[in-house]
Amino acid sequence: MSDMTDKNKGSGWLRYAPLIAIALVAAVGAFTLRDYLGFDALRDNREALIAFRDQHYLATVICFLAAYIAIVAFSLPGATVATLTGGFLFGTVIGAAFNVTAATIGATLIFLAARMGLGEALRARMDASEGLVARIRKGLDENQWSMLFLIRLVPAVPFFVANLIPAFLAVPIHRFVISTFIGIMPGAVVYTSVGAGLGAVFERGETPDLGIIFEPHILLPILGLCALSLLPVGIRLATGRKDVMK
């Protein structure tokens, strides 16, 4: 009997291994990689990057995707600079495709690690809860698509937070992947286009305007998409299912 208990304890700790590894790498990376994954590093090495891309295009793509996936999966600093680099190296269209793909893969990895480590336990507690917690859980369950798209579209929601919340609520992986891939497209296209114009910015000795996403002509369409993602919730309420979020 004790052997079974020890085995269960061992397997229990094993569940947390990916999440612990991510936390450790993120903590170390926050202090050791900030200077290497910042805008200054991109500016100082731009000519070498362009030369390497021109000579080894496929290798550049593979290295870029691997680096971006690692940055997102381990919550390392430099995600915004990586997005700019995608535009700088590959242009807006191809760069955005690479950025969205890599970000989705990295987000899925941290989603799976979080769900393996903590998601099931938290889900069980929420299922056993009553009152307000139970009503919130029910509302999220019945409006998962809307909520998933909303947290991806709203610029104020940190990316790593949007990766963890669905894991803790036991969101199906296919919903997470689809909503992540589609939901991050607007912001990714904006920042990739900024990256595509970095050559001229570097020539002028300036820094890119990363607050462009909050400009009215960009922010308002994104907010419109947020409202559209909430439309099913409004329909539910309008048709009498007001007990969902009571």
N, C-alpha and C positions, 0 to 999 in steps of 0.2 A: 504493500500500500504506500509506504514511504517512497519507494522508487517511482511510483506513478506521480506522487505529489512533487518530487524533485524534477521529474520530467516536465510536468505542467509548468512549474516555476521557470525552468530553463527555456521552454518554448515561449513563455510569457515575456521574458526579458528579450528574447530574440525578436519579438514583434517590434520592439522599440529601437532595435539596432539601426535601421535606416534613418529614423527621425533623429536619433542621437548623432549619427554621422553627419547629417545635414546641419544640425545645430553647431557642431564642433567646427566643421569647415566654414560655415558662415561667420562664426566668431573669429576664427583665425584670419579669414579672408578680409573681414572688415578692417583689420589693422595692417595687414601685410600687402594687400593687393590694390588698395585705393589709389595709389600713385600710378600703378600700371594699367588701371582700367578707367582712367579719367580722361577728360577732354584734352588736357595738355599732352598726354601720351599719344593720342590720335594725331594731334597737330604736329608733334615733333617727329612722328614716324610715318607721316602721310606719303612721302615720296617712296620710302621702302615698301610700304604696303601696295602702292600702285604698281611698282616695278614687279613685285612678287606675283600680283594678280595677273599682270600681262604675260608673264612667263609661265605661270602654273595656275591656270584658271580653276581647274577641277580641285586641285589641292587647296586653293584658297577657299573655295566653297565649303569643302569638307571641314577645314580648320575653323572657318567662321561659324558654321552650324554647331560644331562640337563645343566651341567656346561659349556661344550664346546659350546653348542648352545647359551647360555647366553653371553659367552665371545665374540663370533662372532657377534651376533645380536646387542649387545650394544657397540661393538668396544672397549672392555676392554683390558687392557694389559694381556699378557700371552697366546696368541694363539699358539705361537711356543712351549712353555712349555707344553701346553695342548696336542699338537700333540706328543711330546716326551713321555708324560705320557701315551697316548694311546698305544704306542709301549712298554713302560716299563711294563704296566699292562697286556696287552693282546697279545703281540707278533706282529710281522710285518704284517701278513696277516689279522688277525681279527682286530688288532689295526688300520690298514689302512682303513678297511671297516667302522669301527666306526668313525674314524676321518673324512673321506670324507663325510659320511652321516650327521654327526653333523654340519660340516662346511657348507654344502649345505643348510641345514635347516636354520641355523643362517643367512647365506647370503641372503636367500630368504625372511626372515622376514625383514631385513633392506632394501632390494630391494623394497618390498611392501610398507614399511613406507615412503621411499623416493619418490616413484612414486605417492603415495597418496598425499603427501604434496607439492612436487615441480615438479614432472615429467610432469603432464598434462599441467601446465602453461608454462614450458620451451618448451615442444613439440609444443604447440600452437604458441609460438613466433618463433620457428625455421620454422614451416610450413609457417608462414607469411613472413619470411625473404627472401631476394633475394641475388644474387651475390654469394660470396664465402661461406657464411653460408649455403645457400640452396644447393650448390654443395656438400659440405661436408656431409650434412644430407642425400642427395640422395645416395652418395657413401656408407655411413654407412648402409642405409636401404637395399641396394642391395647386400651388403656383410656382413650381420649381423653375420651369422654363423662363417665366417672366423675371423671377428674382435673379437667376443666373445671368441673364443678359443684362439686367440692370446693374449688377455689381461690376460687370466688365466694362460697361459703357460709361459709367460715372467716373470722371477723371479723378475725383477726390478719394476714391477707394484704392488704397495701396494694393499693388499687384499680388504681393505675397499673402495679404489678408484674403483676397478673392480666391486664392488657391486653397487656403485652409478651411474657410467656412463651409464650403460644400463637402469637404472630407469629413468634417465633424457631424454633418447632417446626413451622411450616408447617401449622397446623391449618386445615382448610377453613373458609371464612368463614361458611357456614351453621351449622356447629357452634358457632363462636364467638358468633354473634349469638343463637342460641337459648339456649345455656347462660348467656350474660350476662343476657339478658332475664329468664329464669326464676330464675337463681341469685341475682340481687341483690334479688329481690322481698321476701324476709323482712326483711332489714335496712332496705330502703327503706320498707316499711310501718311498721316500728318508729319510725324517725326522722321520717317524715311525720306520724305520729300525735302525736309530741312537738311538731312544728311547729304542728299544728292546735290545740294547747292553749297556744300562746305568748301569746295575748291575756291569759289569766289570769296567766301568769308575769310578763308586762310590768307588769300592774296591781299586782302584789305587789313589783315592783322586784327580782325574782330572775333567775337565769340557768337555762336548761334543763339537766336532768340527761342529758348525752350518754353517760354510762356505763350507761344503762339497758339497753343491749343485752347487757351482761355480767351482768345480774340472772338468777338461776337459772331463773325462770319463762319467760324469753325465750331465754336461752342454751341451755338443755337441749333445747328443741325444734329449734333450729338445729343443734345437734350431732347430734341424731337424724337430721336430713336429711343431714348429712355422712356418717353411718354408712350411710344408705340409698344415697347416691351411690356408696359403695364396695362395695356388695353384689355388683355384677357381677364386681369384682376377686376378692372372696372365693370366688365360685362358680367362677371360672376356676382358682383355686388348689386348691379342694376337688375339682375334677373331674380333677386330674392335670396341669394345665398349669403346673406349678411352675417351668418353665424361663423363664417370662415375665420375672421380675424377679431371676433368679439372677445 
